[in-house]
């Protein structure tokens, strides 16, 4: 019998990579999606279009306990990966209420339904390095205290504690991944890495003349999303549930990412990037860098993609999707 998994947020960057990874491991994969996604499949299901026929999709809303309860009752699965969330930090300042509602109540609904219907199911919660916020120590590990700086970060701290509480109070197998920034060619356009690679490609192709960004000095620990979903799966295969930091251990600035991405196209970012105060955040997280030694030791997990490879892959993918032949630096 194949193992079975349910993924919330299967239409997103991580959900799509995780679905591919689990299918390759022989899993039967189910996804929970919003009904509206079924009405606009070309746009909303674009990241999982190539998996059509190999995964089963079920409509439910994170805002509706009955809809989640219904899917969890009807579908049979052994592992649940809860990735669905409002994940854009800047948006959480604009609409903190929606972020809290989806990210906290949505997580609580999933956990409560699991407890009722499938208490033996293994549960993964997508925690975030944004929970560290104003960092109390560097690099950050599983013992570093949280000091979130945004409604998004606060909602993830609450989800983390909810998941931990179901583990402690009800004996459920709940694991929290504390994932540092992870990106790749499937990243949403609003996040800074994709905004930069897409923007640089558009400038190279003559479609735009400038790219407007906010704080170029923020430092993040960026890895490839395809590497990070492997860690999610490994967490749920351990003998005991636990929490794990997943990171590369190396931080870079937004400016360095600009340098690399524009450099791939033989462009100097300083000629094209304009600072626009609208992209500054009311409270910034200046530096994140993770210590994933627990994951190395217990999960045997290692990242495989470097920062430069990440930028190169993303720029090449954006050039391709813009319908042009990639002409990369050093290739003539
Ligand atoms: O790409 P970002 O929007 O990602 P952020 O805020 O670090 O959050 C991402 O990583 C978290 C893990 O740590 C996830 F939990 C979360 O869901 C998300 O995936 O911004 C990165 C940095 C920030 O410091 C921001 O101020 O880039 C800076 N930045 C500068 N200009 C910009 C821009 N960010 C965006 N989105 N757009 C800009 O124009």
Boltz pocket constraint, residues with backbone or C-beta under 6 A from the ligand:
constraints:
  - pocket:
      binder: B
      contacts: [[A, 86], [A, 87], [A, 88], [A, 89], [A, 90], [A, 127], [A, 128], [A, 129], [A, 130], [A, 179], [A, 180], [A, 181], [A, 182], [A, 190], [A, 191], [A, 192], [A, 193], [A, 195], [A, 212], [A, 213], [A, 214], [A, 215], [A, 216], [A, 218], [A, 219], [A, 220], [A, 254], [A, 279], [A, 280], [A, 281], [A, 284], [A, 285], [A, 288]]
      max_distance: 6.0
